[in-house]
Amino acid sequence: MQKSLNKGFTLIELMIVVAIIGILAAVAVPAYNDYFDSARSTEAKQQAEALKKSTSACLVKQQAMGVANANACDSGAQGIPSAVSTALAGSTIRCAAVNNGVITVSSERGAAATGAGTADYTITLTPIVSAGQITWAKSEIASNMTVESDSGAVAATIANTCALTKTVTL
């Protein structure tokens, strides 16, 4: 009897394994990108919600003092947190600011790594104050997702929304 010296895998078996891994990667990468986009937009929405509480308090205070506008409700004033204008480590938020009561939060892919470029997801909350009640008009703009807005407005491009009208010391 003769012993077979076949040890290891044949070339066709290795090619089949590589093809299977390629198919799995082709399915997994787009799914991961969708998950990342969802996480990025959720982070921006949570940041906007956090700013909404202090901005609402400022608006109510301004209305109680008889001031008809929200000019004093800016980042770093009236109990509103200072603006974030540069990306922080571990975050996709590029900027978070309140200007005249309007909350703008922008995020970008790789913001923590680069800290530059334009935002590819922006949420804007605009206060509507009437008779002591505050409602918020929401506008969401994303470069690779559908545009959503409470008012039905559609923005064509995403500009750098982090430009502040005044200098804020962080």
C-alpha positions in Angstrom: 0.0 0.0 0.0 1.1 3.4 -0.9 0.6 6.4 1.4 -0.8 9.6 -0.1 1.4 12.7 0.6 -1.5 15.2 0.1 -1.2 17.8 2.8 -2.7 21.3 2.7 -5.3 22.9 0.4 -5.6 22.8 -3.4 -5.6 26.0 -5.3 -9.3 25.8 -6.2 -10.2 25.5 -2.5 -8.2 28.6 -1.7 -9.8 30.5 -4.5 -13.3 29.5 -3.3 -12.4 30.8 0.2 -11.2 34.1 -1.2 -14.3 34.5 -3.3 -16.6 33.9 -0.3 -14.6 36.4 1.8 -15.0 38.9 -1.1 -18.7 38.4 -1.2 -19.1 38.9 2.5 -17.0 42.1 2.4 -19.1 43.4 -0.5 -22.2 43.1 1.7 -20.6 44.2 5.0 -19.0 47.4 4.0 -22.1 49.2 2.7 -24.0 48.0 5.8 -21.3 49.4 8.1 -21.4 52.7 6.3 -25.1 53.0 6.7 -24.7 52.2 10.4 -22.0 54.8 10.8 -24.1 57.5 9.0 -27.0 56.7 11.4 -24.7 56.9 14.4 -23.2 60.2 13.2 -26.7 61.8 12.7 -27.8 60.5 16.1 -24.8 62.1 17.8 -25.6 65.4 16.1 -29.3 65.2 17.2 -28.3 64.4 20.8 -26.0 67.5 20.8 -28.8 69.7 19.4 -31.2 68.4 22.1 -28.7 69.1 24.8 -28.4 72.7 23.6 -32.1 73.0 23.2 -32.7 72.9 27.0 -30.4 75.8 27.8 -31.5 77.8 24.8 -35.2 77.4 25.8 -34.4 78.6 29.3 -32.7 81.7 27.8 -35.7 82.4 25.4 -38.2 82.1 28.3 -36.0 84.4 30.4 -35.8 86.9 27.6 -39.5 86.8 27.0 -40.2 87.3 30.7 -38.0 90.3 30.7 -40.0 91.7 27.8 -37.3 91.3 25.1 -39.0 90.3 21.9 -36.0 88.7 20.2 -33.4 86.1 20.9 -30.3 88.2 20.3 -28.9 87.5 23.7 -29.3 83.7 23.4 -25.8 82.9 22.0 -23.2 80.2 22.8 -21.3 81.1 25.9 -24.0 83.5 27.3 -27.1 83.3 29.4 -26.2 79.7 30.6 -25.8 78.3 27.1 -22.6 76.2 26.8 -19.8 77.6 24.7 -19.6 76.8 21.1 -17.7 73.8 19.9 -15.9 74.8 16.7 -13.3 72.1 16.3 -13.6 68.4 16.3 -13.0 66.6 19.5 -11.2 63.2 19.8 -13.7 60.3 19.4 -16.5 62.6 18.1 -17.9 63.3 14.6 -19.2 66.7 15.8 -17.5 69.4 13.8 -19.3 72.3 15.4 -22.2 73.0 17.8 -23.3 76.6 18.3 -26.2 78.8 19.2 -26.5 82.1 17.4 -29.5 84.3 18.2 -31.4 81.3 19.6 -30.8 79.2 16.5 -29.0 75.9 17.2 -26.7 74.5 14.6 -24.9 71.2 14.9 -22.7 69.8 12.2 -20.8 66.6 11.9 -18.5 65.1 9.3 -17.0 61.7 8.6 -13.5 61.6 10.1 -13.9 65.0 11.9 -11.8 63.9 14.8 -9.0 62.8 12.5 -9.0 65.8 10.2 -10.8 68.6 11.9 -11.1 70.3 8.5 -13.4 70.3 5.6 -17.1 71.0 5.3 -19.8 69.2 7.3 -21.7 66.4 5.7 -24.6 66.3 8.1 -26.2 69.4 9.7 -29.2 69.8 11.9 -30.6 73.2 12.6 -33.3 74.0 15.3 -35.0 77.4 14.9 -37.1 78.5 17.9 -40.6 79.9 17.3 -41.8 81.8 20.4 -45.4 82.7 20.8 -47.5 83.3 23.9 -45.0 81.9 26.2 -44.7 78.7 24.3 -41.5 77.6 22.4 -41.7 75.3 19.4 -38.8 74.2 17.3 -38.6 74.1 13.5 -36.1 71.4 12.6 -34.0 71.2 9.4 -31.7 68.3 8.6 -29.3 68.4 5.7 -27.0 65.4 4.8 -24.7 65.1 1.8 -25.5 61.4 1.3 -28.9 61.0 2.9 -32.4 62.4 2.2 -33.1 66.0 3.2 -35.7 66.4 6.0 -37.2 69.6 7.2 -40.2 70.5 9.2 -40.9 73.5 6.9 -40.5 71.5 3.7 -37.5 73.5 2.7 -34.8 71.7 0.7 -31.2 72.9 0.7 -29.1 72.1 -2.3 -25.6 72.0 -0.7 -24.1 71.9 2.6 -22.0 74.9 3.5 -19.6 75.3 6.4 -22.2 76.1 9.1 -19.7 76.4 11.8 -18.9 80.1 11.0 -19.8 82.1 14.0 -20.6 85.8 13.9 -18.6 86.4 17.1 -15.5 85.0 18.7 -16.2 82.6 21.6 -13.4 81.6 24.0 -13.5 77.9 24.7 
